[in-house]
Amino acid sequence: MLQVKELNQYYGGSHILRGLSFETPPGEITCLLGRNGVGKTTLLRCLMGIIPAKSGTIHWHGWPINHLKPHQRVQQGIAYVPQGREIFPRLTVEENLLMGLSRFPGRQAKSVPGEIYELFPVLREMKQRRGGDLSGGQQQQLAIGRALACRPQLLILDEPTEGIQPSVIKEIGSVIRNLASRGDMTILLVEQFYDFAAELADQYLVMSRGTIIQHGPGKKMEAQGVRQLVAI
């Protein structure tokens, strides 16, 4: 579904993404791992059009999308949960979720899909609370729920376990597995927490110095020494 070829990006004189290439198989969880500073978040921002790629191509369903703005990529079925969540702290939980429906016209954008509350029951309980009053784990669930509200075909998650308590990490992992099991959504999960990634990955990618240095099926991550490659 998503195909990246020879992607390059620079910050000043620093070459951040170096001819990076990979594909995400439809209906699977692809886990992208790597230490801090290797370019993972820069890659995701390029995929979403937040920063333009200097060179290389990004194809979605076989069509190039380099020229599309971020909101146009969302309209094409790509959703992004950024590192740090970036919810609207002054809006209620329900209002935050409704923001995820902005790609839809009229009546379709006026009510939160019941599925979101089924996946994250805590959001139903707190739907009139302001987003800024939620715990870190609840805010992460809200950020994922907001992304899912636009009914994406590709869900991009940037380190969803960062700073989250273990019980909520388990819940988020269960939701990701549930979404992938349906077969109609591709998930690109960027993660530093090796055990979380290894439990979910259908395939894995290891990134170092702006390029993919190793990839393979998720079930072979341990045997292929991925833990050592990403250990801090």
Secondary structure, DSSP 4 states (H G I P E B T S, - for coil): -EEEEEEEEEETTEEEEEEEEEEE-TTSEEEEE--TTSSHHHHHHHHTTSS--SEEEEEETTEE-TT--HHHHHHTTEEEE-TT----TTSBHHHHHHHTTTTS-GGGGSS--HHHHHH-HHHHHTTTSBGGGS-HHHHHHHHHHHHHTT--SEEEEE-TTTT--HHHHHHHHHHHHHHHHTSS-EEEEEES-HHHHHHH-SEEEEEETTEEEEEEEGGGTTTTTHHHHH--
